[in-house]
Amino acid sequence: MIMPEAVRTGGIMETKKIAAIAEIYYVQVSPHNPNNALCTVASLHVMAIIPNAPVMEFVDDQ
């Protein structure tokens, strides 16, 4: 399993490209999200467009 951050990898489309490469090798993607609500939304958007993302790491520090 790989854990890219949409904010640090270059955005939603770059993260989608990473996920596409991972899918070729049957690797699952779990977006890493230790940041704010905007990053959570970006990660959820990524998960909506890739088939190999079963879970998202989420830290609720409120």
Secondary structure per residue as TSV (DSSP state, phi and psi in degrees):
chain	resnum	aa	ss	phi	psi
A	1	M	-	360.0	136.2
A	2	I	B	-109.8	156.2
A	3	M	-	-133.5	73.2
A	4	P	-	-76.6	151.8
A	5	E	-	-103.0	123.1
A	6	A	T	-58.7	-33.4
A	7	V	T	-73.0	-36.4
A	8	R	T	-92.4	-16.4
A	9	T	T	-91.4	-2.2
A	10	G	T	112.5	9.3
A	11	G	S	111.1	-175.0
A	12	I	H	-65.3	-44.6
A	13	M	H	-68.1	-37.7
A	14	E	H	-66.9	-38.9
A	15	T	H	-65.8	-36.2
A	16	K	H	-63.0	-39.3
A	17	K	H	-64.5	-41.6
A	18	I	H	-60.7	-43.4
A	19	A	H	-65.0	-36.2
A	20	A	H	-65.2	-40.9
A	21	I	H	-65.6	-41.9
A	22	A	H	-62.3	-38.3
A	23	E	H	-62.7	-35.4
A	24	I	H	-57.2	-35.8
A	25	Y	T	-99.5	15.6
A	26	Y	T	58.4	37.8
A	27	V	-	-102.7	132.4
A	28	Q	-	-82.2	156.8
A	29	V	B	-119.6	130.5
A	30	S	-	-126.3	98.6
A	31	P	-	-54.4	128.6
A	32	H	-	-85.5	129.8
A	33	N	-	-142.7	80.5
A	34	P	-	-95.4	10.3
A	35	N	S	-103.2	-150.9
A	36	N	-	-85.3	-174.3
A	37	A	H	-63.5	-34.4
A	38	L	H	-62.3	-40.8
A	39	C	H	-66.7	-34.9
A	40	T	H	-62.1	-44.7
A	41	V	H	-63.6	-42.4
A	42	A	H	-61.4	-43.1
A	43	S	H	-64.9	-39.5
A	44	L	H	-66.2	-36.1
A	45	H	H	-64.6	-40.3
A	46	V	H	-61.6	-45.9
A	47	M	H	-62.5	-29.2
A	48	A	H	-71.0	-21.7
A	49	I	H	-111.6	2.7
A	50	I	-	-122.2	141.7
A	51	P	T	-84.0	-14.4
A	52	N	T	-108.2	38.5
A	53	A	-	-123.9	89.8
A	54	P	-	-79.0	-28.4
A	55	V	-	-143.2	160.3
A	56	M	-	-125.9	133.5
A	57	E	-	-73.7	131.1
A	58	F	-	-141.5	131.7
A	59	V	-	-113.4	117.4
A	60	D	-	-99.5	98.2
A	61	D	-	-104.7	24.9
A	62	Q	-	-87.5	360.0
